[in-house]
Amino acid sequence: METGILVVEKVRGKSTVTRCFSKYPLKFIVPSKAGCSKTDAVWVYSLTYGGGIVSGDSISCTLTIGDGCTAALTTQASTKVYKSVGSKCCEQFLEVRIGSDALLAVIPDPVTCFSTARYSQKQVFRVASDSSLVIVDWITSGRHERGEKWDFGLYKSTNQIFLEKDEPLFLDSVLLEAGSITSIAERMQDYQVVAMIIFLGPKVKPIQNEIQDDVKRMMSESFTVPSSTSRHYMKVNSDMAPSKPAFIASCSTFGPKDSSAMT
């Protein structure tokens, strides 16, 4: 059963929320456009009662962004996933349809899983050939002030993008699960965040080249070009000894050449 439905359509030439439904544990907030007449974008805040997701909670939402509309879906704070009760898992499912010449930005705060928490989310986007989409999907290592670092039981995030006629364009899944041999913390070492950003469509094409250049520049400052005798990249510090970089990023295109898609 759906816990949230949101529809954005053109009304008198402006992107407008024409339907907004949500129920526990989800709540949608649509701020007034007063003072924001210079932009056509609709901003929608998605939040949960109590500021987090309780063990066993299940959230299912559908969003429809009409032709020519611009919308942004965000949050007011990180999505907190509380400790699990037994093997119960919190689940969140989002299905989105984006019309022709429309733009949607899904830009939430990160997911923060408490100790022993179990969380699974799936996001499915159905786009037209000229739709534009921005997705930010990220997770932190946990509550540092409580001494929790990658101390949860399960985190799974799946993102799928389909063109017309259900043609798959992008399929991705991230899985972090505590194992009997190694913990998540041991595998993640000193890294505190895992993030993925997707840019798709003509309306975000202008910034793609800029982002690619920024990623190349940042990584070139941390790694040397591999020599002909070594296949490994090496960070160079003052004493020329290899060390682990504090930040790792990569950038690549996907889909057909004319899809204007990058992650």
C-alpha positions as CSV (number, residue, x, y, z in Angstrom):
1,M,0.0,0.0,0.0
2,E,1.4,3.4,-1.0
3,T,2.3,5.8,1.8
4,G,3.0,8.7,-0.6
5,I,1.7,10.1,-3.9
6,L,2.9,13.3,-5.5
7,V,2.0,14.7,-8.9
8,V,3.5,17.8,-10.5
9,E,1.9,19.3,-13.6
10,K,1.9,22.6,-15.5
11,V,-0.8,25.0,-14.3
12,R,-0.9,28.4,-16.0
13,G,2.6,27.8,-17.3
14,K,4.0,27.0,-13.8
15,S,5.2,23.7,-12.3
16,T,2.6,23.0,-9.7
17,V,1.8,20.2,-7.2
18,T,-1.6,19.1,-8.2
19,R,-1.8,16.0,-5.9
20,C,0.0,15.4,-2.6
21,F,-0.8,12.5,-0.3
22,S,1.2,11.0,2.5
23,K,0.6,9.0,5.6
24,Y,2.5,7.6,8.5
25,P,5.5,7.2,8.7
26,L,6.0,9.6,5.7
27,K,5.1,13.2,5.3
28,F,5.5,15.5,2.3
29,I,5.9,19.3,2.8
30,V,5.5,21.6,-0.2
31,P,6.7,25.1,0.7
32,S,4.9,28.2,-0.6
33,K,6.4,29.7,-3.8
34,A,6.1,33.2,-2.2
35,G,9.3,35.1,-2.9
36,C,10.4,32.5,-5.4
37,S,8.7,33.8,-8.6
38,K,12.0,33.8,-10.5
39,T,12.1,30.0,-10.7
40,D,9.6,27.5,-12.0
41,A,10.9,24.7,-9.8
42,V,8.7,23.0,-7.2
43,W,10.5,22.0,-4.0
44,V,9.1,19.1,-2.0
45,Y,10.5,18.0,1.4
46,S,10.2,14.3,2.3
47,L,10.5,13.4,6.0
48,T,9.4,10.8,8.5
49,Y,7.6,11.2,11.8
50,G,10.0,11.2,14.7
51,G,12.9,12.0,12.3
52,G,13.7,8.4,11.4
53,I,12.6,5.0,10.2
54,V,11.7,2.4,12.8
55,S,12.5,-1.3,12.5
56,G,9.9,-2.9,10.3
57,D,8.7,0.4,8.7
58,S,7.8,0.2,5.0
59,I,7.5,3.3,2.8
60,S,6.3,3.2,-0.8
61,C,6.0,6.4,-2.9
62,T,5.1,7.3,-6.5
63,L,6.0,10.6,-8.1
64,T,4.8,11.8,-11.5
65,I,6.6,14.8,-13.0
66,G,4.6,16.1,-15.9
67,D,5.9,17.3,-19.3
68,G,8.0,20.5,-19.1
69,C,7.9,20.6,-15.3
70,T,10.8,21.1,-12.9
71,A,10.8,19.7,-9.4
72,A,13.2,18.9,-6.6
73,L,12.7,16.2,-3.9
74,T,14.8,16.6,-0.8
75,T,14.8,16.2,3.0
76,Q,15.2,18.5,6.0
77,A,17.8,16.2,7.7
78,S,19.6,12.9,7.3
79,T,17.4,9.8,7.1
80,K,18.0,8.0,10.4
81,V,17.5,4.3,10.5
82,Y,17.0,3.2,14.1
83,K,18.2,-0.1,15.6
84,S,16.6,-3.2,14.2
85,V,14.4,-5.5,16.2
86,G,15.6,-9.0,15.5
87,S,16.0,-9.5,11.7
88,K,13.3,-6.9,10.8
89,C,14.4,-4.6,7.9
90,C,13.3,-1.1,7.2
91,E,12.2,-0.7,3.5
92,Q,11.7,2.3,1.2
93,F,10.5,2.1,-2.4
94,L,10.3,5.1,-4.7
95,E,8.9,4.9,-8.3
96,V,9.1,8.0,-10.5
97,R,7.8,8.9,-14.0
98,I,9.4,11.9,-15.6
99,G,7.7,13.5,-18.6
100,S,9.1,15.0,-21.8
101,D,11.4,18.0,-21.3
102,A,10.9,17.7,-17.5
103,L,13.6,17.9,-14.8
104,L,13.7,16.2,-11.5
105,A,16.4,16.5,-8.9
106,V,16.4,13.9,-6.0
107,I,18.8,15.4,-3.6
108,P,18.3,14.1,0.0
109,D,20.5,14.3,3.0
110,P,22.5,11.1,3.6
111,V,21.1,8.0,5.2
112,T,22.5,7.3,8.7
113,C,22.1,3.8,10.1
114,F,22.2,3.3,13.8
115,S,24.0,0.3,15.3
116,T,22.4,-3.1,14.2
117,A,20.0,-1.3,11.8
118,R,18.9,-3.0,8.7
119,Y,17.8,-0.9,5.7
120,S,16.9,-1.5,2.1
121,Q,15.8,1.0,-0.5
122,K,14.9,0.8,-4.2
123,Q,14.4,3.7,-6.6
124,V,13.0,3.2,-10.1
125,F,12.9,6.1,-12.6
126,R,11.0,5.9,-15.9
127,V,12.1,8.7,-18.2
128,A,11.4,10.0,-21.7
129,S,14.1,10.4,-24.3
130,D,14.5,14.1,-23.4
131,S,13.8,13.9,-19.6
132,S,16.5,15.3,-17.3
133,L,17.3,13.8,-13.9
134,V,19.7,14.3,-11.0
135,I,20.1,11.6,-8.3
136,V,22.2,11.9,-5.1
137,D,22.3,8.7,-3.1
138,W,24.7,8.5,-0.1
139,I,25.2,7.0,3.3
140,T,27.4,8.0,6.2
141,S,29.2,5.5,8.5
142,G,26.9,6.2,11.5
143,R,26.7,8.2,14.7
144,H,30.3,9.1,15.5
145,E,29.4,10.8,18.7
146,R,28.1,7.5,20.0
147,G,31.2,5.6,18.8
148,E,29.3,3.9,16.0
149,K,31.2,3.4,12.7
150,W,29.8,1.2,10.0
151,D,28.1,-0.7,12.9
152,F,24.8,-1.5,11.2
153,G,23.7,-4.9,10.0
154,L,22.5,-4.2,6.5
155,Y,22.4,-1.4,3.9
156,K,21.2,-2.0,0.4
157,S,20.4,0.7,-2.2
158,T,19.2,0.0,-5.7
159,N,18.8,2.6,-8.4
160,Q,17.2,1.8,-11.8
161,I,16.5,4.0,-14.8
162,F,14.3,2.9,-17.7
163,L,13.6,4.5,-21.0
164,E,10.3,4.1,-22.9
165,K,9.1,0.6,-23.4
166,D,11.0,-0.4,-20.2
167,E,14.4,-0.3,-21.9
168,P,17.0,-0.4,-19.1
169,L,19.4,2.5,-19.2
170,F,21.1,2.3,-15.7
171,L,21.0,-0.5,-13.1
172,D,23.0,-0.2,-9.9
173,S,23.0,-1.7,-6.5
174,V,25.1,-1.1,-3.4
175,L,25.2,-3.7,-0.6
176,L,26.9,-3.4,2.7
177,E,26.2,-6.3,5.0
178,A,27.9,-7.5,8.2
179,G,29.6,-10.8,7.6
180,S,30.8,-13.7,9.8
181,I,34.4,-13.2,8.6
182,T,34.8,-9.4,8.3
183,S,32.8,-6.5,9.5
184,I,31.6,-3.6,7.4
185,A,34.0,-1.3,9.3
186,E,37.0,-3.5,8.5
187,R,36.1,-3.4,4.8
188,M,35.4,0.3,4.7
189,Q,38.6,1.1,6.7
190,D,38.9,4.8,7.4
191,Y,36.3,6.0,4.8
192,Q,33.2,7.6,6.3
193,V,30.9,8.1,3.3
194,V,29.8,6.3,0.2
195,A,28.0,8.4,-2.4
196,M,26.8,8.2,-5.9
197,I,25.6,11.1,-8.1
198,I,23.8,10.6,-11.5
199,F,23.3,13.3,-14.1
200,L,21.0,12.5,-17.0
201,G,19.5,14.5,-19.8
202,P,19.9,17.7,-21.8
203,K,19.2,20.2,-19.0
204,V,22.1,19.0,-16.9
205,K,24.5,18.4,-19.8
206,P,26.3,21.8,-19.5
207,I,27.6,20.9,-16.0
208,Q,28.7,17.3,-16.8
209,N,32.0,18.3,-18.5
210,E,32.8,20.7,-15.6
211,I,32.3,17.9,-13.1
212,Q,34.4,15.4,-15.1
213,D,37.2,18.0,-15.1
214,D,36.9,18.6,-11.4
215,V,37.1,14.9,-10.6
216,K,40.1,14.4,-12.8
217,R,41.8,17.4,-11.1
218,M,41.1,16.1,-7.6
219,M,42.3,12.6,-8.3
220,S,45.4,13.9,-10.1
221,E,46.4,15.6,-6.9
222,S,46.2,12.3,-5.0
223,F,47.7,9.9,-7.6
224,T,50.6,9.7,-10.0
225,V,50.2,8.4,-13.5
226,P,51.2,4.7,-13.4
227,S,54.7,3.9,-14.8
228,S,55.3,1.4,-17.5
229,T,56.6,-1.1,-14.9
230,S,53.7,-0.7,-12.5
231,R,49.9,-1.0,-12.9
232,H,49.2,0.7,-9.5
233,Y,48.4,4.3,-8.8
234,M,50.3,5.7,-5.9
235,K,49.7,8.7,-3.8
236,V,52.9,10.8,-3.4
237,N,53.7,12.5,-0.1
238,S,56.7,14.4,1.2
239,D,58.9,11.3,1.7
240,M,57.7,9.6,-1.6
241,A,56.1,6.7,0.3
242,P,52.7,5.4,-0.9
243,S,49.8,6.2,1.3
244,K,46.0,5.8,1.1
245,P,44.2,8.8,-0.3
246,A,41.6,10.4,2.0
247,F,39.1,10.8,-0.9
248,I,38.5,8.6,-3.9
249,A,36.2,9.6,-6.8
250,S,35.5,8.3,-10.3
251,C,33.4,9.6,-13.1
252,S,32.1,7.9,-16.2
253,T,29.3,8.1,-18.8
254,F,26.7,5.4,-19.5
255,G,24.0,4.6,-22.0
256,P,23.8,5.7,-25.7
257,K,26.1,8.4,-26.9
258,D,23.2,10.9,-27.1
259,S,21.8,10.1,-23.7
260,S,23.8,12.7,-21.9
261,A,24.2,10.5,-18.8
262,M,27.0,10.5,-16.3
263,T,27.6,9.0,-12.8
